[in-house]
């Protein structure tokens, strides 16, 4: 990851991190970029954006690592996408299932949809519901 970040930053591009878990990995990559490429002139606050959707993920992160990521990057905290997708209700889920089962990946989607309770979105541990919480991070990065 550090090599890919370095290449992007060196070429004037931005790095977006769709963080679907605790922040230790992101902190380690930032430190590695600094350690391995000290000559690289970059401002991670401007060139690295981290989007995190979960207070739970933040609470599971080592406090020093979370503080480091927040200080060194453009850190954006959003709500999980399940909250918003629930507002669309069953009609959205039905449209999604219909499109998924009509796609080139229909066989794979059928297995997943048979396994999960597709009547609801959620991130309830131990329950087999569709968890789309990380989707909101991608939507935030894409400006949707």
C-alpha positions as CSV (number, residue, x, y, z in Angstrom):
1,X,0.0,0.0,0.0
2,X,2.8,2.5,0.8
3,X,4.3,2.0,-2.7
4,X,0.9,2.7,-4.3
5,X,0.3,5.8,-2.1
6,X,3.8,7.0,-2.9
7,X,3.2,6.6,-6.7
8,X,-0.1,8.4,-6.5
9,X,1.2,11.3,-4.4
10,X,4.4,11.6,-6.4
11,X,2.2,12.0,-9.5
12,X,0.1,14.7,-7.8
13,X,-3.0,12.5,-7.3
14,X,-5.0,12.1,-4.1
15,X,-5.4,9.0,-2.0
16,X,-8.8,8.0,-0.7
17,X,-9.2,5.5,2.1
18,X,-12.6,3.8,2.4
19,X,-12.0,2.6,6.0
20,X,-14.4,-0.3,6.8
21,X,-12.7,-1.1,10.1
22,X,-10.3,0.2,12.8
23,X,-7.6,2.7,11.7
24,X,-4.4,0.8,12.7
25,X,-3.7,-0.2,9.1
26,X,-4.1,3.3,7.8
27,X,-1.9,4.7,10.5
28,X,0.8,2.1,9.7
29,X,0.7,3.0,6.0
30,X,1.0,6.7,6.6
31,X,4.0,6.0,8.9
32,X,5.6,3.8,6.3
33,X,5.2,6.4,3.6
34,X,7.0,8.9,5.9
35,X,9.7,6.5,6.9
36,X,10.4,4.9,3.5
37,X,10.0,8.1,1.4
38,X,11.2,11.0,3.5
39,X,12.1,12.9,0.3
40,X,8.5,12.8,-0.9
41,X,7.1,16.3,-0.5
42,X,3.5,15.8,0.4
43,X,0.9,17.1,2.7
44,X,-1.3,14.1,3.7
45,X,-3.9,16.5,5.2
46,X,-4.5,17.7,1.6
47,X,-3.6,14.5,-0.4
48,X,-5.0,11.7,1.8
49,X,-8.7,11.6,2.7
50,X,-10.0,8.9,5.1
51,X,-13.7,8.2,5.3
52,X,-14.9,6.3,8.3
53,X,-18.5,5.3,8.9
54,X,-18.5,3.8,12.4
55,X,-18.0,5.0,15.9
56,X,-17.6,1.3,16.8
57,X,-14.5,1.1,14.4
58,X,-13.1,4.2,16.0
59,X,-13.6,2.7,19.5
60,X,-11.8,-0.5,18.4
61,X,-8.7,1.5,17.2
62,X,-5.7,2.2,19.4
63,X,-6.2,5.8,20.6
64,X,-2.7,6.9,19.4
65,X,-3.3,5.4,15.9
66,X,-6.7,7.1,15.6
67,X,-5.3,10.5,16.7
68,X,-2.5,10.1,14.3
69,X,-4.8,9.4,11.4
70,X,-7.1,12.3,12.3
71,X,-4.1,14.7,12.5
72,X,-2.3,13.5,9.4
73,X,-5.2,13.2,7.0
74,X,-8.4,14.8,5.9
75,X,-10.5,12.6,8.2
76,X,-14.2,12.5,7.4
77,X,-16.7,10.7,9.8
78,X,-20.0,9.7,8.3
79,X,-23.0,7.6,9.4
80,X,-23.1,4.0,8.1
81,X,-25.1,3.7,4.9
82,X,-27.6,1.2,6.4
83,X,-29.3,4.2,8.2
84,X,-30.0,5.8,4.8
85,X,-30.8,2.6,2.9
86,X,-33.5,1.7,5.5
87,X,-35.3,4.9,4.6
88,X,-36.0,3.5,1.1
89,X,-37.5,0.3,2.7
90,X,-38.6,-2.9,1.0
91,X,-39.1,-1.3,-2.5
92,X,-35.4,-0.5,-2.7
93,X,-34.4,-4.0,-1.6
94,X,-36.7,-5.5,-4.1
95,X,-35.3,-3.4,-6.9
96,X,-31.8,-4.2,-5.8
97,X,-32.5,-8.0,-5.8
98,X,-34.1,-7.8,-9.2
99,X,-31.1,-6.1,-10.7
100,X,-28.6,-8.3,-8.9
101,X,-30.3,-11.4,-10.2
102,X,-30.4,-10.0,-13.7
103,X,-26.7,-9.2,-13.7
104,X,-23.7,-11.1,-15.1
105,X,-23.1,-12.2,-11.5
106,X,-26.6,-13.6,-10.9
107,X,-25.4,-17.0,-9.7
108,X,-23.2,-15.5,-7.1
109,X,-25.9,-13.0,-6.0
110,X,-28.4,-15.8,-5.7
111,X,-26.2,-17.7,-3.2
112,X,-25.8,-14.5,-1.2
113,X,-29.4,-13.5,-1.3
114,X,-30.5,-17.0,-0.3
115,X,-28.1,-16.9,2.7
116,X,-28.9,-13.4,4.0
117,X,-32.2,-12.0,5.3
118,X,-32.8,-9.5,2.5
119,X,-35.8,-7.9,4.1
120,X,-33.6,-5.5,6.0
121,X,-30.3,-3.7,6.0
122,X,-28.3,-3.8,9.2
123,X,-25.0,-4.4,10.9
124,X,-26.3,-6.4,13.8
125,X,-23.6,-8.8,14.9
126,X,-24.6,-12.5,14.6
127,X,-27.6,-11.8,12.3
128,X,-27.6,-12.7,8.7
129,X,-28.8,-9.3,7.3
130,X,-27.4,-7.3,4.4
131,X,-24.8,-4.9,5.7
132,X,-24.2,-2.1,3.3
133,X,-22.6,0.2,5.9
134,X,-19.4,0.6,4.0
135,X,-21.2,1.6,0.8
136,X,-21.7,5.1,2.3
137,X,-17.9,5.7,2.4
138,X,-17.6,5.0,-1.4
139,X,-20.6,7.3,-2.0
140,X,-18.9,10.0,0.1
141,X,-15.6,9.7,-1.9
142,X,-17.5,9.8,-5.2
143,X,-19.5,12.8,-4.1
144,X,-22.9,11.1,-4.4
